[in-house]
Amino acid sequence: EVKSLWVYPEARRLGAGRALTRHLENLARERGFVEIFLRVDPQNAAAIPMYISLDYTPTGDHKLTTYNYVDGLGNTHAREEMDAIYRKSLRLLRL
């Protein structure tokens, strides 16, 4: 499971996300998984086209996650994120 993947702005669009995604797909297939899922913020205008170009399709499902964090003053806050779910079959993935 990979969570909260983020690339520094100056390193974006250089292939790191694509390479990491392909590597994880290969690892999953080698371990016998037949499909893979990911969650992405629907507002992430750069990531969604990349995942679609890698043959991921939206499932139409969404997942609401609540994160708790502590600010610099020691106060606890909750933040909610709604992510879209995408899936890809690994049955025909070439190693």
N, C-alpha and C positions, 0 to 999 in steps of 0.2 A: 504494500500500500504506500503510495506517495501522496503526501498532502501539501497543500499550500506551496506549490512550485511557483517560483517567481524568478524572473531573469532581470538583471540590471538593464536599464534602458540602453546603455551603450553597447550591450552584448546581444540585444534582440535582433531577430531576423538573420542570424548567422548559422542557424541549424541546430542549436543545442536542444531545443524542445523536441524537434523532429527526431534527432538521434536518440535522445533518452526514451522517447515513446517507442521507437522501433526496438530498442534494446529490451525494454520491459515486455513488449509483445513476444519477442523471441524467448525470453526467460519463461514467460507464462506457458507458451506452447510446448517448450521442452519439458515442462512439468506436468503436461497433460491437460491443461485448461483448454476449453474449446471456444470460449468467448471472454472478452474483457470489457470492463465498464469504466467510465470516468465521469467525473462531475466537473462542471465548468460554470463559472458565473456567466449568465446570459448577456451581461454587459461587456464581456471580454472580447472586444471586436477583433483582436489579433489571433487569439487562441482558437476560436470556433472555426474559421476557415482552414486553419492548419489541420485540426482534427478531421474535418470533413474531407480534406485532401488525402488524409491517411485512411479513408474508408470507414470512419466512424459515422454512425447515424443517430439522430436524436430518437429517444424512446418515447418522448412526450411526457415522461415522468420528471418530477422535481423533488429535491430533498431540502428541507429546511433544517439548518444546523444552528444551534446557539453556542456561541463561544463566550467564555468568561475571561476577562483580563483585568489586570491591576494596573492603574495608571501611575504616573510618577509620584503622586501624593499618597499612594497606598489605598486608593478607593477602588472597589471592585465594580466592574461594569459588565453588562451582557450585550453582545452584538449578534444579530441574526443575519444569516446569509441563505439565500434561496439559489441553489444550483440546479442547472439542467443536467439530466443524465443522458449520456451517449453510450453506445455499445458497438462492438466490432466482433465479428466472427473470426476465430483463429484457425478454423478448419483448413482454409486454403492458403494460409500464410506461408510464404517461402522463407526458409532459413538461410 
